[in-house]
Amino acid sequence: MPELPEVETIVRDLRPRMVGKRITAATLSKTDVLRKVSKPALLKFLRGSRITAITRRAKHAVFHFAGGRRMVIRLGMTGALVVYNRALTPDEVKYSVLLLELTSRSRFVYRDIRRFGAIYLLDQAAWTKYDARLGPEPLDPAFTPEVLGAQLAGSRAAVKKVIMDQAKVVGVGNIYANEALFTARIDPSRPASSLDGREVRALHRAIVAILERAIKAEGTTFRDYRTGTGQPGSYQLRLNVYGRGGEPCRRCGHRLVTTHSIDARATTMCPWCQG
């Protein structure tokens, strides 16, 4: 599933291509992605509406409209949001979930082969409730080591699980949790509350630095993820541990190991550097 760097990249690509544009036509080919809105209600609202802003909250792309309503798209494992200035190919049409024609004669496509994503249409009150369920943004200046420490304190859950909990810290998924914990030299299975002040500060620095580097590289692409212009990211070329189980550690040379015992997801670590 796209994490913070991927969604941030997409939003930055879409913003200059869509903000200020009016939607002249809207087509929804699949309804199983809809949450709290019907197909007729969504299409009626979108047709003729003007996009006033596009932002990111956690791993979600947020499209703002006049009057305070927002369309939130949560991408699943195979989701992509792309603006095209050309006709779509047959495959692009086939896997299109939502297609918007814009006044700039461009086309916005939400493509999702396996449809693990979701579309919400929220008024201001519903958005306030939606937003309140999410934790702090790790790239916000207000996200300090003290804020991270408060989120970790009192939890006996594995530190990896806690930093991936979107109610604790948003945007960090499996890829960047693996990378941040390796950079901070912390065992992913450690109880979150067992980290001391020095370790919390190291983890905070690692989370922020890695997310920023991944954004500069336009995200990580293994298979499905594409930027808002349809290009792959490149951060997969810089990963230290994720997907490298059995290979030598780039820091100490020992063999990296992968386990699924922490949260049923692949956790790759260096037992020597993170022991």
C-alpha positions in Angstrom: 0.0 0.0 0.0 1.4 3.5 -0.8 2.8 5.2 2.2 3.3 8.9 3.0 6.1 9.5 0.5 4.1 7.9 -2.4 0.9 9.8 -1.6 2.8 13.1 -1.0 4.5 12.6 -4.4 1.1 12.0 -6.1 -0.5 15.0 -4.5 2.4 17.3 -5.5 2.1 16.0 -9.1 -1.7 16.5 -9.2 -1.9 19.9 -7.6 -0.6 22.1 -10.5 -2.6 20.0 -13.0 -5.9 20.0 -11.2 -6.3 22.9 -8.7 -8.5 25.6 -10.2 -9.9 23.3 -12.8 -13.6 22.5 -13.1 -14.9 18.9 -13.6 -16.8 18.8 -16.9 -17.7 15.0 -16.7 -17.4 12.2 -14.2 -17.6 8.5 -14.7 -17.5 5.8 -11.9 -17.2 2.3 -13.2 -17.0 0.4 -9.9 -19.1 1.1 -6.7 -17.4 -1.3 -4.3 -14.8 1.5 -3.4 -17.5 3.9 -2.2 -17.8 4.7 1.5 -20.6 6.8 3.0 -21.7 8.0 -0.4 -23.8 6.6 -3.3 -22.8 6.6 -6.9 -25.5 9.1 -8.0 -24.7 11.5 -5.1 -20.9 11.4 -5.9 -21.3 12.0 -9.6 -23.9 14.7 -9.2 -21.6 16.5 -6.8 -18.5 16.2 -8.9 -20.0 17.3 -12.3 -19.5 21.0 -12.5 -17.5 21.3 -9.3 -14.2 23.2 -9.2 -11.2 21.8 -7.3 -9.9 24.4 -4.9 -7.0 22.5 -3.3 -5.4 19.0 -3.2 -3.7 18.0 0.0 -2.5 14.8 1.8 -3.6 13.6 5.2 -1.8 10.4 6.4 -1.8 8.1 3.4 -4.9 9.7 1.8 -5.3 12.2 -1.1 -7.8 14.9 -0.2 -9.6 16.9 -2.9 -11.1 20.2 -1.7 -14.1 21.9 -3.1 -15.9 25.1 -2.5 -18.3 25.0 0.5 -15.9 22.8 2.5 -16.7 19.4 1.0 -13.8 17.0 0.4 -13.4 13.9 -1.7 -10.9 11.6 0.1 -9.2 8.8 -1.9 -7.5 6.1 0.1 -5.2 4.1 -2.2 -5.0 0.3 -1.8 -2.1 -1.9 -2.9 -2.8 -1.4 -6.6 -4.3 2.1 -6.6 -2.9 5.0 -8.7 -4.0 8.6 -9.3 -2.8 10.0 -12.6 -3.6 13.0 -14.8 -3.2 12.4 -18.6 -3.1 14.9 -21.4 -3.9 12.3 -24.0 -6.4 9.6 -24.8 -6.4 6.6 -22.4 -5.1 3.2 -23.5 -7.6 0.2 -23.3 -5.9 -1.1 -20.2 -6.1 2.3 -18.5 -9.8 2.4 -19.3 -10.3 -1.2 -18.1 -8.9 -0.6 -14.7 -10.3 2.9 -14.2 -12.5 3.3 -11.2 -13.1 7.0 -11.3 -12.5 9.2 -14.5 -12.8 12.9 -14.4 -12.7 15.2 -17.5 -11.3 18.6 -16.6 -11.6 22.0 -18.2 -8.0 21.8 -19.2 -8.9 19.0 -21.5 -7.0 16.6 -19.3 -8.2 13.5 -17.7 -7.8 12.4 -14.0 -8.0 8.7 -13.5 -8.2 6.7 -10.2 -7.0 3.3 -11.3 -7.3 0.3 -9.0 -6.9 -3.2 -10.4 -7.8 -5.1 -7.2 -9.9 -2.3 -5.7 -8.6 -2.3 -2.2 -8.9 1.5 -2.0 -11.8 3.7 -1.1 -13.5 7.0 -2.0 -15.2 9.2 0.6 -17.2 12.4 0.1 -17.2 14.3 3.4 -18.8 17.5 4.5 -17.0 19.6 7.1 -18.4 17.8 10.1 -17.7 14.4 8.7 -14.1 15.5 7.8 -13.5 16.7 11.3 -14.5 13.3 12.7 -12.4 11.5 10.0 -9.4 13.7 10.7 -9.6 13.3 14.5 -9.1 9.5 14.2 -5.7 10.0 12.7 -2.4 10.6 14.6 0.2 13.4 14.1 1.9 14.0 10.8 5.6 13.0 11.0 6.7 15.8 8.7 4.9 18.5 10.6 7.2 20.8 12.7 4.9 20.0 15.6 6.0 16.4 15.5 8.8 16.5 17.9 10.7 13.7 19.7 8.6 14.5 22.7 5.4 13.9 20.7 6.7 10.6 19.4 7.8 9.6 22.9 4.3 10.3 24.2 2.8 8.0 21.5 5.2 5.2 22.4 4.9 5.5 26.2 2.7 3.0 28.0 2.5 0.6 25.0 3.9 -2.9 25.4 3.3 -3.6 21.7 6.3 -4.0 19.4 7.7 -0.6 18.5 7.3 -1.4 14.8 3.5 -2.0 15.3 3.1 1.3 17.2 4.8 3.5 14.6 2.7 1.9 11.9 -0.5 2.5 13.9 -2.2 5.4 12.0 -3.8 6.6 15.3 -0.3 7.0 16.7 1.8 8.3 13.8 0.4 8.6 10.3 1.9 7.7 7.0 4.5 5.1 8.1 3.9 1.7 6.6 5.9 -1.5 6.5 8.6 -0.3 4.1 9.6 2.8 6.0 9.1 1.3 9.5 11.7 -1.3 8.6 14.0 1.3 7.3 13.6 3.7 10.2 14.2 1.1 12.8 17.3 -0.1 11.0 18.6 3.5 10.8 17.9 4.0 14.5 19.5 0.7 15.4 16.4 -0.5 17.2 15.0 -4.0 17.4 11.5 -3.9 15.8 10.2 -6.3 18.4 11.1 -4.2 21.4 8.2 -3.0 23.5 7.5 0.6 22.5 7.6 1.8 26.1 11.0 0.3 26.6 12.8 2.9 24.4 14.7 5.5 26.4 15.0 9.2 25.5 18.1 8.7 23.3 16.4 5.9 21.3 13.2 7.9 20.9 15.3 10.8 19.5 17.2 8.5 17.1 13.9 7.0 15.9 12.3 10.4 15.4 15.3 11.5 13.3 15.2 8.3 11.3 11.5 8.5 10.5 11.7 12.1 9.4 14.9 11.8 7.4 13.8 8.6 5.6 10.4 10.0 4.7 12.0 13.2 3.3 14.5 11.2 1.3 11.8 8.9 -0.1 9.7 12.0 -1.2 12.8 13.4 -3.0 13.1 10.0 -4.8 9.3 10.2 -5.7 8.5 7.1 -3.6 9.2 3.4 -3.8 8.1 1.3 -6.7 8.2 -2.5 -6.6 5.2 -3.2 -8.9 2.1 -1.0 -9.0 2.9 2.4 -7.5 3.2 5.3 -10.0 3.5 9.0 -9.4 0.8 11.4 -10.4 2.4 11.6 -13.9 2.5 7.8 -14.3 6.2 7.3 -13.6 7.8 4.9 -11.1 9.6 6.1 -8.0 13.2 5.3 -7.3 13.7 4.9 -3.5 13.7 1.1 -3.9 17.3 1.6 -5.1 18.2 3.0 -1.7 16.5 0.6 0.7 18.8 -0.8 3.4 16.7 -3.7 4.7 13.2 -4.0 3.3 13.1 -6.8 0.7 16.8 -7.7 1.3 16.4 -10.7 3.7 19.4 -13.0 3.4 21.6 -10.3 1.9 24.6 -8.7 3.7 23.9 -5.7 6.0 25.3 -2.6 4.3 26.5 -1.4 7.7 28.2 -4.4 9.3 28.2 -7.1 6.6 26.3 -9.7 8.6 23.3 -11.5 7.1 19.9 -9.7 7.3 17.0 -11.9 8.5 13.3 -11.7 7.8 10.6 -12.6 10.2 6.8 -12.5 10.1 6.4 -13.0 13.9 6.1 -9.3 14.9 2.9 -8.3 13.0 2.5 -11.0 10.3 4.2 -8.8 7.9 7.7 -9.1 6.6 10.1 -7.5 9.0 13.8 -7.5 7.8 16.5 -6.5 10.2 20.1 -6.9 11.1 20.4 -8.9 14.4 23.8 -7.5 15.0 23.1 -3.8 14.4 19.7 -3.9 15.9 20.2 -6.4 18.6 
